[in-house]
Amino acid sequence: MQTGSTRDHIYSLLKEEILKFRLLPGDKISEKEISDKFKVSRTPVRESFIQLSQEGLLDIYPQKGTCVSLIDLNLVEEGRFMREHLEIAVIQLACEVFPQEKLFSLEMNLKMQEMCMQEKNYEKLFQLDEEFHQTIFDGCNKGSIWYVIQNMNMHFKRLRMLRLATNLNWGGIYNQHVLIVEAIRNKKPEVAVKMMKEHLTMVIFDQETLRKEYPTYFK
């Protein structure tokens, strides 16, 4: 691989391991360890470390080493706040005009969520949750905004993934998704806004429980 593609590959692999808690908050990692693991030179590893640090997923301490960052609840709230306000604006647009093919995509997404709940596959469920929300943005021609959100949303994502991994009662999340789709289909913005707000404030109530259960994961 070229240096750039190697860097991007290592970056994507490490990011996935952090978001999926295969690398735990506080875990120490080194350029040598990662370069040996993936059989690449240190340069693309160093560059991927820098990028992950800029996104708040790694803490790099000169002369001391690098570790996976602890989950920062202040950054969780910033990410949640931003998503709540942008998604409320977008869901109102979706209730005015929404392409039929995107509505079909949402319905198929719900079917796959049901399968994931039966299989207890929280990683796939998280991916489907992300795709569900992205589809709403895409259907409103606001896909670029979704990608901007992703870059500022890492700690919020980590908390959501931890919640899915440790709490198998996913029915509430799924039911909110169902009601959001129904509100879009029936052009009921007041219902959609209410459900989206409830959906994106659940984490406020979950985070204290998670912090007590996993105190070493949090800043």
C-alpha positions as CSV (number, residue, x, y, z in Angstrom):
1,M,0.0,0.0,0.0
2,Q,1.0,3.6,-0.6
3,T,1.9,5.6,2.5
4,G,-1.4,7.5,2.4
5,S,-3.6,4.5,2.0
6,T,-1.6,2.6,4.7
7,R,-2.2,5.5,7.1
8,D,-5.9,5.6,6.3
9,H,-6.1,1.8,6.7
10,I,-4.4,1.9,10.1
11,Y,-6.5,4.9,11.2
12,S,-9.7,3.1,10.3
13,L,-8.7,-0.1,12.1
14,L,-7.6,1.7,15.3
15,K,-10.7,3.9,15.3
16,E,-12.9,0.8,15.0
17,E,-11.1,-0.9,17.8
18,I,-11.6,2.1,20.1
19,L,-15.2,2.7,19.2
20,K,-16.0,-1.0,19.7
21,F,-14.1,-1.2,23.0
22,R,-11.6,-3.7,21.8
23,L,-9.1,-1.0,22.9
24,L,-10.4,0.2,26.2
25,P,-10.3,3.7,27.6
26,G,-6.9,4.2,29.3
27,D,-5.2,1.4,27.4
28,K,-1.6,2.2,26.4
29,I,-0.5,1.7,22.8
30,S,2.7,2.4,21.0
31,E,3.8,3.1,17.5
32,K,6.1,0.0,17.6
33,E,3.4,-2.3,18.9
34,I,1.0,-1.2,16.1
35,S,3.6,-1.2,13.3
36,D,4.6,-4.7,14.4
37,K,1.0,-5.9,14.6
38,F,0.0,-4.7,11.1
39,K,3.5,-5.2,9.6
40,V,3.9,-1.5,8.4
41,S,6.4,1.2,9.0
42,R,6.1,3.6,11.9
43,T,5.4,6.7,9.7
44,P,1.8,5.9,8.8
45,V,1.1,4.7,12.3
46,R,2.4,8.0,13.7
47,E,0.2,9.9,11.3
48,S,-2.9,7.8,12.2
49,F,-2.1,8.4,15.9
50,I,-2.1,12.2,15.3
51,Q,-5.4,12.1,13.4
52,L,-7.0,10.0,16.2
53,S,-5.6,12.4,18.8
54,Q,-7.2,15.4,16.9
55,E,-10.5,13.5,17.0
56,G,-10.2,13.0,20.8
57,L,-9.7,9.3,20.7
58,L,-6.1,9.1,21.7
59,D,-4.0,11.1,24.2
60,I,-0.4,11.5,23.1
61,Y,2.1,12.5,25.9
62,P,5.6,13.4,24.5
63,Q,8.3,11.2,26.1
64,K,5.6,9.3,28.0
65,G,3.6,7.4,25.5
66,T,0.1,7.2,24.0
67,C,-3.1,5.9,25.4
68,V,-6.8,5.6,24.5
69,S,-8.6,8.7,25.8
70,L,-11.1,8.4,28.6
71,I,-14.7,9.2,27.7
72,D,-15.2,12.9,28.4
73,L,-18.8,13.5,29.5
74,N,-18.5,17.2,28.6
75,L,-17.7,16.2,25.0
76,V,-20.5,13.6,25.1
77,E,-23.0,16.4,26.0
78,E,-21.6,18.7,23.3
79,G,-22.1,16.0,20.7
80,R,-25.6,15.1,22.0
81,F,-26.6,18.8,22.0
82,M,-25.5,19.3,18.5
83,R,-27.2,16.2,17.2
84,E,-30.4,17.0,19.0
85,H,-30.8,20.5,17.5
86,L,-29.7,19.5,14.0
87,E,-31.7,16.4,13.9
88,I,-34.9,18.1,15.1
89,A,-34.4,20.6,12.3
90,V,-33.9,17.9,9.7
91,I,-36.8,15.7,11.0
92,Q,-39.1,18.6,10.5
93,L,-38.0,18.8,6.9
94,A,-38.5,15.1,6.5
95,C,-42.1,15.4,7.6
96,E,-42.7,17.9,4.8
97,V,-41.1,16.1,1.8
98,F,-39.3,12.8,2.0
99,P,-38.4,10.5,-1.0
100,Q,-40.3,7.3,-1.2
101,E,-37.1,5.3,-1.8
102,K,-35.5,6.7,1.4
103,L,-38.7,5.8,3.4
104,F,-38.3,2.3,2.0
105,S,-34.7,2.3,3.2
106,L,-35.8,3.3,6.7
107,E,-38.3,0.5,6.8
108,M,-35.7,-2.1,5.6
109,N,-33.3,-0.7,8.3
110,L,-36.0,-1.4,10.9
111,K,-36.4,-5.0,9.7
112,M,-32.6,-5.5,10.1
113,Q,-32.7,-3.9,13.5
114,E,-35.2,-6.5,14.6
115,M,-32.9,-9.3,13.4
116,C,-30.0,-7.8,15.3
117,M,-32.0,-7.7,18.5
118,Q,-32.9,-11.3,18.1
119,E,-29.2,-12.2,17.5
120,K,-28.0,-9.8,20.3
121,N,-25.6,-8.3,17.8
122,Y,-24.9,-4.8,19.4
123,E,-22.2,-3.9,17.0
124,K,-24.4,-4.3,13.9
125,L,-27.3,-2.6,15.7
126,F,-25.1,0.4,16.4
127,Q,-24.1,0.5,12.7
128,L,-27.8,0.3,11.7
129,D,-28.7,3.1,14.2
130,E,-26.1,5.3,12.5
131,E,-27.4,4.4,9.0
132,F,-31.0,5.1,10.1
133,H,-30.2,8.7,11.1
134,Q,-27.9,9.2,8.1
135,T,-30.7,8.1,5.8
136,I,-33.0,10.8,7.2
137,F,-30.3,13.5,6.5
138,D,-29.7,12.1,3.0
139,G,-33.4,12.1,2.3
140,C,-33.5,15.8,3.1
141,N,-30.4,16.6,1.0
142,K,-28.4,17.3,4.2
143,G,-25.9,14.5,3.9
144,S,-22.9,16.8,4.1
145,I,-24.1,18.0,7.5
146,W,-24.2,14.4,8.7
147,Y,-20.5,14.0,7.9
148,V,-19.7,17.2,9.7
149,I,-21.5,15.8,12.8
150,Q,-19.4,12.6,12.7
151,N,-16.1,14.5,13.2
152,M,-17.4,16.1,16.4
153,N,-19.3,13.2,17.8
154,M,-16.8,10.6,18.8
155,H,-17.3,10.6,22.6
156,F,-21.1,10.5,22.2
157,K,-20.6,7.5,19.9
158,R,-18.5,5.7,22.4
159,L,-21.0,6.2,25.2
160,R,-23.8,4.9,22.9
161,M,-21.8,1.9,21.9
162,L,-21.0,1.1,25.6
163,R,-24.7,1.4,26.4
164,L,-25.7,-1.0,23.7
165,A,-23.0,-3.5,24.7
166,T,-24.0,-3.5,28.4
167,N,-27.7,-3.1,28.2
168,L,-29.5,-5.7,26.1
169,N,-32.9,-3.9,26.5
170,W,-32.8,-2.3,23.1
171,G,-36.6,-2.3,22.6
172,G,-37.0,1.3,23.6
173,I,-34.5,2.5,21.0
174,Y,-36.2,0.4,18.3
175,N,-39.7,1.6,19.2
176,Q,-38.6,5.2,19.0
177,H,-37.2,4.5,15.5
178,V,-40.5,2.9,14.5
179,L,-42.5,6.0,15.7
180,I,-40.1,8.4,13.9
181,V,-40.6,6.5,10.6
182,E,-44.4,6.6,11.1
183,A,-44.3,10.3,11.8
184,I,-42.3,10.9,8.6
185,R,-44.7,8.7,6.6
186,N,-47.8,10.5,8.0
187,K,-46.2,14.0,7.9
188,K,-46.6,14.6,11.6
189,P,-43.7,16.9,12.5
190,E,-44.8,17.5,16.1
191,V,-44.7,13.7,16.8
192,A,-41.4,13.3,15.0
193,V,-39.7,16.2,17.0
194,K,-41.0,14.7,20.3
195,M,-39.7,11.3,19.5
196,M,-36.3,12.5,18.2
197,K,-35.8,14.6,21.3
198,E,-36.6,11.7,23.6
199,H,-34.4,9.5,21.5
200,L,-31.4,11.8,21.8
201,T,-31.8,12.6,25.5
202,M,-31.9,8.9,26.6
203,V,-28.1,9.0,27.0
204,I,-28.4,11.7,29.7
205,F,-30.1,9.2,31.9
206,D,-27.8,6.3,30.9
207,Q,-24.5,8.0,31.4
208,E,-24.6,8.1,35.2
209,T,-25.3,4.3,35.4
210,L,-22.5,3.6,33.0
211,R,-20.1,5.8,34.9
212,K,-20.8,3.9,38.1
213,E,-20.4,0.6,36.4
214,Y,-17.3,1.5,34.5
215,P,-15.6,4.2,36.5
216,T,-12.1,3.7,34.9
217,Y,-13.6,4.4,31.4
218,F,-14.5,8.0,32.2
219,K,-12.5,11.2,32.6
